[in-house]
Structure formats: structure tokens, C-alpha cells
Amino acid sequence: MIVLPHTDAAGALAIAEAIRKAVSRLDIEHAPAALGHVTVSIGAATWQGQVADTVASVIRAADEALYSAKAGGRNKTFGTILA
């Protein structure tokens, strides 16, 4: 988990995508993986604090975004915004 205070949804997704690409560029061999090398899927949740969400609900939203990224084919980023 990475907490990025003062970061909007576009910024969080840009950082997530930069991390995903950096791991991909390492080209770490992992033969059992579908792509043959280590990849990451990242889910991001942005919370602006306008609703009475709890930290647990933000973590849950990020986890759901992660599974959406994996469902999209792995080695992906996916974000959601909690208003």
C-alpha cells in the first residue's frame, strides 16, 4: 500500500502506472507467469474526504480496484474515486 496525501485521481493513476512500467522494465524472468516475467497489477482508490468513508472502506475500494486490474488481463492499473 502506498498512501499519497494531496494527490488527486489522475496523479495517483500516473504514479501507479509509473510503478507498473518500472517493474516491467526490470524484465525479471518468471517462467510460470503468463508473460514470462514479473508484472504488477495496481488498484488505486482516491478519497477526497467528502463522504463519511472510513479508512477501511478506502482500502476495500483499492482492493476492489486491484481485482478489476487483474481481471483486465493483469499487468494493468485501475482506479476508483470515492467522492
C-alpha positions as CSV (number, residue, x, y, z in Angstrom):
1,M,0.0,0.0,0.0
2,I,1.2,3.5,-0.8
3,V,-0.6,6.5,0.8
4,L,-0.3,9.7,-1.3
5,P,-1.6,12.7,0.6
6,H,-2.6,15.7,-1.5
7,T,-2.7,13.5,-4.7
8,D,-5.8,13.6,-7.0
9,A,-7.0,10.6,-9.0
10,A,-5.0,11.5,-12.1
11,G,-1.9,11.8,-10.1
12,A,-2.4,8.5,-8.2
13,L,-3.0,6.7,-11.5
14,A,0.1,8.3,-13.1
15,I,2.2,7.1,-10.1
16,A,0.7,3.7,-10.3
17,E,1.4,3.4,-14.0
18,A,5.0,4.6,-13.5
19,I,5.5,1.9,-10.9
20,R,3.9,-0.7,-13.2
21,K,6.2,0.3,-16.1
22,A,9.3,0.4,-13.9
23,V,8.7,-3.2,-12.7
24,S,8.1,-4.2,-16.3
25,R,11.4,-2.6,-17.5
26,L,13.3,-4.7,-14.9
27,D,12.3,-7.7,-17.1
28,I,12.7,-10.1,-14.2
29,E,12.3,-13.6,-15.6
30,H,9.4,-15.6,-14.1
31,A,8.7,-18.5,-16.4
32,P,5.4,-19.7,-14.8
33,A,3.9,-16.2,-15.4
34,A,1.7,-15.7,-18.4
35,L,4.0,-13.0,-19.8
36,G,7.2,-14.9,-18.8
37,H,8.4,-12.1,-16.4
38,V,7.3,-10.4,-13.2
39,T,4.5,-7.9,-13.6
40,V,2.3,-6.0,-11.2
41,S,-1.3,-5.0,-11.2
42,I,-2.2,-2.0,-9.2
43,G,-5.5,-0.8,-7.8
44,A,-5.9,2.8,-6.7
45,A,-8.6,4.5,-4.7
46,T,-8.8,8.2,-4.3
47,W,-10.7,9.7,-1.4
48,Q,-11.3,13.4,-1.2
49,G,-12.9,13.1,2.3
50,Q,-16.3,14.5,1.2
51,V,-18.2,11.4,2.4
52,A,-18.1,9.7,5.7
53,D,-16.0,6.8,4.5
54,T,-13.6,5.0,6.8
55,V,-10.0,4.2,6.1
56,A,-11.2,0.5,5.9
57,S,-13.7,1.4,3.1
58,V,-10.9,3.2,1.2
59,I,-8.7,0.2,1.5
60,R,-11.6,-2.0,0.4
61,A,-12.1,0.2,-2.7
62,A,-8.4,0.0,-3.6
63,D,-8.5,-3.8,-3.2
64,E,-11.6,-4.0,-5.5
65,A,-9.7,-1.8,-8.0
66,L,-6.8,-4.2,-7.8
67,Y,-9.0,-7.1,-8.7
68,S,-10.5,-5.1,-11.5
69,A,-7.0,-4.5,-12.8
70,K,-6.2,-8.3,-12.6
71,A,-9.5,-9.1,-14.4
72,G,-8.5,-6.8,-17.2
73,G,-5.6,-9.0,-18.1
74,R,-3.0,-8.4,-15.3
75,N,-0.1,-6.1,-15.6
76,K,-2.7,-3.2,-15.5
77,T,-3.7,-0.3,-13.4
78,F,-7.2,0.6,-12.4
79,G,-8.6,3.4,-10.3
80,T,-11.7,4.3,-8.5
81,I,-12.8,7.6,-6.8
82,L,-14.7,7.8,-3.6
83,A,-16.5,11.1,-3.6
